Amino acid sequence: MSSSQHSSEPRRLALSVLQPGFVGTEAPDWVLRAIGDGLSSVVLFSRNIVSPEQVARLTARLRAENPALIVAIDEEAGDVTRIESATGSSRPGNFALGTVDDPALTEAVATDLGAELRAAGVSLDYAPSADVNSDPDNPVIGVRSFGVDPDVVSRHTAAWVRGLQAAGVAACAKHFPGHGDVAVDSHHDLPAYRADRTRIEAEALPPFRAAVAAGVRAVMSGHLLVPAYDTELPATLSRRILHDLLRGELGFDGLVVSDAIEMAAVTRRYGIGGAAVRAVAAGVDAVCVGGESAEESTTEQLVDALAGAVADGGLPVERLADAARRVAEFAEWSVKLREASAVRAAGAGGIGQVAARRAVRVTGAVGGVLPLASAPHVVELAPATNLAIGKETPWGVAAPLRERLPGTTSVRVHGYELLERTVALEECALRPAVGRPLVLVVRDAARHAWMRHAVTDLTTARPDAVVIEMGLPPADASTEPDAGTGGAPDGADGAGGAVRVYTHGASTASGTAAAEVLTGDAAG
């Protein structure tokens, strides 16, 4: 082998362990060239998606360069959707499924999603979230989790893995070793999970063990500090967590994928190149990048960093080669998985809508309030969402109500508008609702003081208002299916005794299910 071949081999290995995103709805020339040079994976985001048919054309073009190319997507259904980012998901998210707590239903929803993804040419889905949402103030997980009980999360994580993979798409359990008990968003800073090992073993690890037992072949690391295992390095950069814990104690032998390597939790201290090198050295096999940094220059920067680290001894070439081998083995397995399935997606109105209906809970004295007697005024109180949720993704109940009750009016109010007093609730919420029903739609009101105060003010003025919570219910809320007769206690959402509807997620399917309840159209 010539010296030039020696020098190019680390670059080819480096390219093979990256999972970059890109901009556009067609394959850029630089991506096609990179596949020819050894790139083994790409990841799709909403900016790459117009329709399932267009995605199928895009993935076919990419695979013309390498039939075993791993095409990944960050598609959780529910609030975090890419394949349906323009319309909102036709399937509820994890928290709704965990609320129903029917693993067969969860498996069916995941199979339905998997069939749609497989038809579009996707082979790896960065889902499910196996995080147990132990901290109600968690700003980044919330309804992306199946729940707060490790047993519930475990059985639905396993069901999701089985269902997705039955449709021919590989699942990826995330965010190891568990991102549910933190109060910081890792997109912006480094969270810390400060539980001891006994508690982590009991609360955070069971869903990942369940995923491994269900046959998951990919696990995504979380960008969080877990001092019980490593006091210095976040999980993505920690050999103690990725090698000793995940591979050693949990016995996982598949592909370790990093969460997006450009996130501030790891780049603020190490830079994007330094974070990638440390991740691979610690045991990451595939470095995901491109949610925010999707330029060719970013991929080149990471290749330079990895190859440079091999050259200067900072990254053993054996570790890089081992990561590349695991990527190749996963790619080969994913091809066989895809070829073995012929499941078709049901589409809108199918199992996803059935699941969303089953997740709705109603509390309070509904007599004389529901179903609505006339077209309402809808006030949607909109929080700032985390970066995992697409800004373009629609949510709410006004649109499906308008379809069912023509004449429905609506306004969307943000916290900063109330804080800056550029909007007054009297003018935008109460006055337009005079003589008609008032519907308030909130999203994680228990986490947002401004939202709770607004709900309190509005329900004091209009005790007959209906409050729809599309995020996490307050911890003191009774949301059992049969809890819809007596008055509900004052809750952390500020709604007092008003009729409350809980959808357990803000997908389009969940908004439709809420509208059905309000108009008396609910079925099943």
C-alpha positions in Angstrom: 0.0 0.0 0.0 1.4 3.4 -0.9 1.8 6.2 1.6 -1.1 8.1 -0.1 -3.3 5.1 0.5 -2.2 5.0 4.1 -3.1 8.7 4.6 -6.5 8.4 2.8 -7.7 5.3 4.7 -8.3 7.2 8.0 -10.3 9.8 6.0 -12.4 7.1 4.4 -13.0 5.5 7.8 -13.9 8.9 9.3 -16.4 9.6 6.5 -18.0 6.2 7.0 -18.8 6.9 10.7 -20.6 10.2 10.1 -24.4 10.6 9.7 -24.7 14.1 8.2 -27.8 16.0 7.3 -28.0 18.3 4.3 -30.2 21.1 2.9 -32.7 20.6 0.1 -35.2 18.2 -1.3 -32.9 16.7 -3.8 -29.5 15.1 -3.2 -26.7 17.7 -3.3 -23.7 16.9 -5.4 -21.4 17.0 -2.4 -23.4 14.3 -0.6 -23.3 12.0 -3.7 -19.6 12.5 -4.0 -19.2 11.7 -0.3 -21.1 8.5 -0.7 -18.8 7.5 -3.4 -15.9 8.3 -1.1 -17.2 6.1 1.7 -20.0 8.0 3.5 -22.3 5.2 4.8 -25.2 7.2 6.2 -27.3 10.3 5.9 -30.0 11.7 8.1 -33.2 13.5 6.9 -34.9 16.4 8.5 -38.1 18.3 7.7 -36.2 20.6 5.4 -35.6 17.6 3.1 -39.3 16.6 3.0 -42.2 17.7 0.8 -44.1 14.5 0.4 -43.6 10.7 0.8 -43.2 10.3 -2.9 -40.5 13.0 -3.1 -38.6 11.4 -0.2 -38.8 8.0 -2.0 -37.2 9.7 -5.1 -34.6 11.3 -2.9 -33.6 8.1 -1.1 -33.6 6.2 -4.4 -31.1 8.7 -5.8 -28.9 8.5 -2.8 -29.0 4.7 -2.9 -28.0 4.6 -6.5 -24.5 5.5 -5.1 -24.7 2.8 -2.4 -27.6 0.4 -2.1 -26.7 -0.3 1.5 -26.7 3.4 2.5 -28.3 4.0 5.9 -31.0 6.6 5.6 -31.9 7.9 9.0 -34.7 10.2 10.2 -35.6 11.8 13.5 -39.3 10.7 13.5 -41.0 10.1 16.8 -44.6 10.7 15.7 -46.5 13.0 18.1 -44.9 16.3 18.7 -41.6 15.5 17.0 -42.3 14.7 13.4 -40.3 15.1 10.2 -42.2 13.0 7.7 -45.4 15.0 8.5 -43.8 18.2 9.7 -46.0 20.3 7.4 -49.3 18.9 8.5 -48.6 17.6 12.0 -48.4 13.9 12.9 -51.4 11.7 12.1 -50.2 9.5 15.0 -50.1 10.4 18.7 -46.7 10.5 20.5 -45.3 8.4 23.3 -47.0 10.0 26.3 -50.4 9.4 24.7 -49.6 5.8 24.0 -48.3 5.3 27.5 -51.5 6.8 28.9 -53.6 4.2 27.0 -51.0 1.6 28.2 -51.9 -1.0 25.6 -48.6 -2.3 24.2 -50.4 -3.9 21.3 -51.7 -0.5 20.3 -48.2 1.0 20.6 -46.8 -1.8 18.5 -49.5 -1.2 15.8 -48.8 2.5 15.7 -45.1 2.0 15.4 -45.6 -0.6 12.6 -47.9 1.8 10.8 -45.2 4.6 11.0 -42.5 2.1 10.0 -44.4 1.1 6.9 -44.7 4.8 5.8 -41.0 5.3 6.5 -39.9 2.2 4.7 -42.0 3.1 1.6 -40.1 6.4 1.6 -36.8 4.7 1.7 -35.9 5.3 5.3 -33.9 2.5 7.0 -33.2 3.9 10.5 -35.5 5.9 12.8 -34.1 7.8 15.8 -36.9 6.5 17.9 -38.3 5.6 20.4 -37.4 7.9 23.2 -36.8 5.4 26.1 -36.5 8.3 28.6 -38.5 8.1 31.8 -39.9 11.6 32.4 -39.1 11.7 36.1 -38.8 15.5 36.2 -42.0 17.3 35.4 -40.0 20.5 34.6 -37.9 18.7 31.9 -37.8 21.2 29.0 -36.9 18.7 26.3 -38.5 15.3 26.9 -42.0 15.7 28.4 -44.6 14.1 26.1 -41.9 12.5 24.1 -41.6 10.0 26.9 -44.0 7.1 27.4 -44.5 8.2 31.0 -43.1 8.6 34.5 -43.2 4.9 35.5 -40.2 2.8 34.4 -42.4 -0.3 33.9 -44.7 1.6 31.6 -41.9 3.1 29.6 -40.1 -0.3 29.4 -43.0 -2.2 28.0 -43.9 0.5 25.4 -40.3 1.0 24.4 -40.1 -2.7 23.7 -43.5 -2.6 21.8 -42.3 0.3 19.7 -39.1 -1.4 18.8 -40.9 -4.6 17.8 -43.5 -2.7 15.8 -41.2 -0.4 13.9 -38.8 -3.2 13.0 -41.7 -5.5 11.9 -42.2 -2.9 9.2 -38.6 -3.1 8.0 -37.2 0.0 9.7 -34.5 -0.1 12.4 -35.3 1.4 15.7 -32.9 3.5 17.9 -33.5 3.7 21.6 -32.6 7.1 23.0 -31.1 9.1 24.9 -28.9 6.7 26.9 -28.6 6.4 29.8 -31.8 8.4 30.2 -32.6 12.1 29.6 -35.9 12.2 31.6 -34.7 13.4 35.0 -33.0 16.7 34.0 -34.2 20.3 34.0 -31.8 21.7 31.2 -32.2 21.3 27.5 -29.0 19.8 26.0 -29.5 21.7 22.8 -28.4 24.8 24.8 -26.3 23.6 27.7 -25.1 20.5 29.6 -27.7 18.9 31.8 -26.8 16.8 34.8 -28.6 13.6 36.0 -27.4 13.5 39.6 -29.1 10.3 40.8 -27.0 7.6 42.4 -26.4 4.3 40.6 -29.1 2.4 42.5 -31.7 4.9 41.4 -30.5 5.0 37.8 -30.6 1.3 37.7 -34.1 1.3 39.0 -35.5 4.2 37.0 -33.6 5.1 33.9 -32.0 1.9 32.6 -35.0 -0.6 32.5 -36.4 0.8 29.2 -33.0 0.4 27.6 -32.7 -3.1 28.8 -36.2 -3.8 27.4 -35.2 -2.3 24.1 -32.1 -4.6 23.9 -34.3 -7.6 24.8 -36.7 -6.6 22.1 -34.0 -6.7 19.5 -33.0 -3.0 19.1 -29.8 -2.7 17.1 -29.1 1.0 17.6 -28.9 3.1 20.8 -28.4 6.9 20.8 -26.4 8.5 23.5 -27.5 11.5 25.4 -25.6 14.7 25.9 -25.8 14.8 29.7 -23.5 14.5 32.7 -24.2 11.4 34.9 -21.8 11.8 37.8 -22.6 8.4 39.3 -20.7 7.0 36.4 -18.5 9.8 35.1 -18.0 13.1 37.0 -16.2 14.8 34.1 -17.6 13.7 30.7 -21.1 13.7 29.3 -22.5 10.3 28.3 -21.7 10.8 24.6 -18.1 11.3 25.4 -17.8 8.8 28.3 -16.2 5.4 27.8 -17.4 4.5 31.3 -21.0 5.0 30.1 -20.9 3.8 26.5 -18.5 0.9 26.9 -18.6 -0.2 30.6 -22.3 0.4 31.2 -24.0 0.1 27.8 -21.9 -2.6 26.2 -20.7 -4.2 29.5 -23.6 -4.2 31.9 -26.5 -4.1 29.4 -24.8 -6.4 26.9 -25.6 -4.2 23.9 -23.5 -5.2 20.8 -25.2 -3.0 18.2 -24.6 0.5 16.8 -24.0 3.4 19.2 -25.2 6.7 17.6 -24.5 10.1 19.1 -27.1 12.7 19.6 -26.5 15.6 17.2 -22.9 16.4 17.8 -23.3 20.2 17.2 -25.5 20.6 20.3 -24.1 23.1 22.8 -24.0 20.5 25.6 -20.9 19.0 24.0 -19.6 21.7 21.6 -19.4 24.5 24.1 -16.5 22.9 25.9 -14.8 20.8 23.1 -15.9 22.4 19.8 -17.7 20.3 17.2 -14.5 18.5 16.0 -13.2 17.8 19.5 -16.6 16.5 20.5 -16.7 14.1 17.6 -13.2 12.8 18.3 -14.0 12.2 22.0 -17.3 10.6 21.1 -15.7 8.0 18.8 -12.9 7.4 21.2 -15.5 6.8 24.0 -17.4 4.2 21.9 -19.7 6.1 19.6 -19.9 4.3 16.2 -21.9 6.8 14.2 -21.7 10.5 14.7 -25.0 12.3 13.9 -24.7 15.9 12.7 -26.7 18.3 10.7 -29.8 19.2 12.5 -28.4 22.7 12.7 -25.0 22.3 10.9 -25.8 20.8 7.5 -23.2 22.3 5.3 -20.5 20.3 3.4 -17.9 22.2 5.4 -19.2 20.7 8.6 -18.7 17.2 7.3 -15.3 18.1 6.0 -14.4 19.6 9.4 -15.4 16.4 11.2 -13.5 14.2 8.7 -10.4 16.4 9.2 -10.8 16.2 13.0 -11.2 12.4 13.1 -8.4 11.7 10.6 -6.2 14.3 12.3 -6.8 12.7 15.7 -5.7 9.3 14.3 -2.5 11.0 12.9 -1.6 12.6 16.1 -2.4 9.6 18.3 -5.5 11.1 20.0 -7.8 8.5 18.4 -6.6 4.9 18.0 -7.1 3.9 14.3 -8.4 0.5 15.7 -11.3 2.3 17.4 -12.2 4.2 14.3 -12.0 1.0 12.2 -14.1 -0.8 14.8 -16.7 1.9 14.6 -16.7 1.7 10.8 -17.1 -2.0 11.0 -20.1 -1.7 13.2 -21.7 0.8 10.8 -21.1 -1.6 7.9 -22.6 -4.5 9.8 -25.6 -2.4 10.8 -26.1 -1.3 7.2 -26.0 -4.9 5.9 -28.5 -5.9 8.6 -30.8 -3.0 7.9 -31.0 -4.0 4.2 -32.1 -7.5 5.2 -34.7 -6.0 7.6 -36.1 -3.8 4.9 -36.3 -6.6 2.3 -38.1 -8.9 4.8 -41.1 -6.6 5.4 -44.1 -5.9 3.2 -46.3 -4.0 5.7 -48.3 -1.1 4.3 -49.2 2.1 6.2 -52.9 2.8 7.0 -52.4 6.6 6.7 -54.5 9.4 8.1 -57.6 8.2 9.9 -56.2 4.8 10.6 -54.6 3.3 13.7 -53.0 6.7 14.6 -56.3 8.4 15.0 -57.8 5.4 16.9 -54.8 5.7 19.3 -55.2 9.5 19.7 -58.9 9.1 20.6 -58.1 6.4 23.2 -55.6 8.7 24.9 -58.1 11.6 25.5 -59.3 12.1 29.1 -62.0 14.5 30.3 -62.5 15.8 33.9 -65.0 18.3 35.4 -68.7 18.7 35.2 -69.4 18.3 31.5 -73.2 18.6 31.8 -74.4 21.7 29.9 -70.9 22.4 28.6 -70.1 19.5 26.3 -70.8 19.0 23.5 -70.5 22.6 22.5 -73.8 24.2 21.6 -72.4 26.6 19.0 -69.2 27.7 17.3 -66.7 28.7 20.0 -63.9 31.2 20.3 -60.6 29.3 20.8 -57.7 30.8 22.6 -54.4 28.9 22.1 -51.7 29.8 24.6 -48.5 29.0 22.9 -45.2 28.3 24.7 -41.7 28.5 23.2 -40.9 24.9 22.2 -37.6 23.1 22.3 -35.5 22.6 19.1 -36.6 19.0 18.7 -40.1 20.2 17.8 -40.3 21.8 14.3 -41.4 25.4 14.4 -43.3 24.8 11.2 -45.3 21.9 12.7 -48.9 22.9 13.3 -50.7 22.2 16.6 -53.8 23.1 18.4 -57.6 22.5 18.3 -58.9 25.6 16.5 -58.4 24.2 13.0 -60.2 20.8 13.5 -63.0 22.6 15.4 -63.5 25.1 12.6 -63.9 22.1 10.2 -66.7 20.7 12.5 -68.2 24.0 13.7 -68.1 26.7 10.9 -67.9 30.1 12.5 -65.3 29.0 15.1 -62.9 31.9 15.7 -59.4 31.7 17.2 -56.4 33.6 18.5 -52.9 32.4 19.4 -51.2 34.2 22.3 -47.6 34.0 23.3 -46.2 34.6 26.8 -44.0 37.5 25.7 -47.1 39.3 24.3 -48.8 39.2 27.7 -45.5 40.2 29.5 -44.9 43.1 27.1 -48.7 44.0 27.2 -48.9 44.1 23.5 -51.9 41.7 23.8 -54.7 41.9 26.4 -56.8 38.9 27.3 -59.9 41.0 27.7 -59.7 42.1 24.1 -58.5 38.9 22.3 -60.0 36.2 24.5 -63.1 37.4 26.5 -64.7 40.0 24.3 -64.9 37.7 21.1 -66.4 34.9 23.3 -69.3 36.9 24.6 -72.5 34.8 24.1 -70.6 31.8 22.8 -68.4 29.0 24.2 -64.8 29.7 25.1 -62.2 27.1 24.6 -58.7 27.5 26.0 -55.8 25.4 24.6 -52.6 25.1 26.6 -49.4 23.1 26.2 -47.5 22.2 29.4 -49.3 24.8 31.5 -47.8 23.3 34.7 -44.3 24.4 33.4 -45.3 28.0 32.4 -46.4 30.4 35.1 -47.7 33.0 32.5 -49.9 30.3 31.0 -51.3 29.2 34.4 -52.0 32.8 35.3 -53.8 33.4 32.0 -55.9 30.3 32.5 -56.8 31.4 36.0 -57.9 34.8 34.8 -59.9 33.5 31.9 -61.7 30.7 33.8 -62.5 33.1 36.7 -64.2 35.3 34.2 -65.7 32.4 32.3 -66.2 29.4 34.6 -67.9 27.6 31.7 -64.7 27.7 29.6 -63.3 24.4 28.4 -59.5 23.9 29.0 -57.6 21.6 26.7 -54.1 20.6 27.8 -52.0 19.2 25.0 -48.9 18.7 27.0 -48.2 17.0 30.3 -51.1 17.1 32.7 -50.3 18.7 36.1 -49.1 16.2 38.6 -52.2 16.6 40.8 -54.7 16.0 37.9 -56.9 13.0 37.9 -57.0 11.9 34.3 -58.5 8.4 34.6 -61.0 7.6 31.8 -64.0 7.5 34.2 -63.1 10.8 36.0 -65.5 12.9 33.9 -68.5 13.4 36.2 -67.7 15.4 39.4 -65.9 18.7 39.6 -62.2 18.4 39.4 -59.9 19.8 42.1 -57.9 23.0 41.5 -54.9 21.9 39.4 -51.5 23.2 38.7 -52.8 24.3 35.3 -54.7 27.1 36.9 -58.1 25.9 35.5 -59.9 25.4 38.8 -63.1 23.4 38.4 -63.4 24.0 34.6 -64.0 21.2 32.3 -60.6 19.9 31.2 -59.6 17.8 28.3 -56.2 16.1 28.3 -54.8 14.8 25.0 -51.3 13.9 26.3 -49.6 15.3 23.2 -50.0 18.0 20.5 -50.0 16.0 17.3 -52.6 16.7 14.6 -54.2 13.4 15.5 -54.6 14.5 19.2 -56.0 17.9 18.2 -58.6 16.1 16.0 -59.5 13.7 18.8 -60.0 16.7 21.2 -62.2 18.4 18.6 -64.3 15.2 18.3 -64.9 15.2 22.1 -65.9 18.9 22.1 -68.4 18.4 19.3 -69.8 15.1 20.4 -68.3 13.3 17.4 -65.9 11.1 19.4 -66.0 7.5 18.2 -64.7 4.3 19.9 
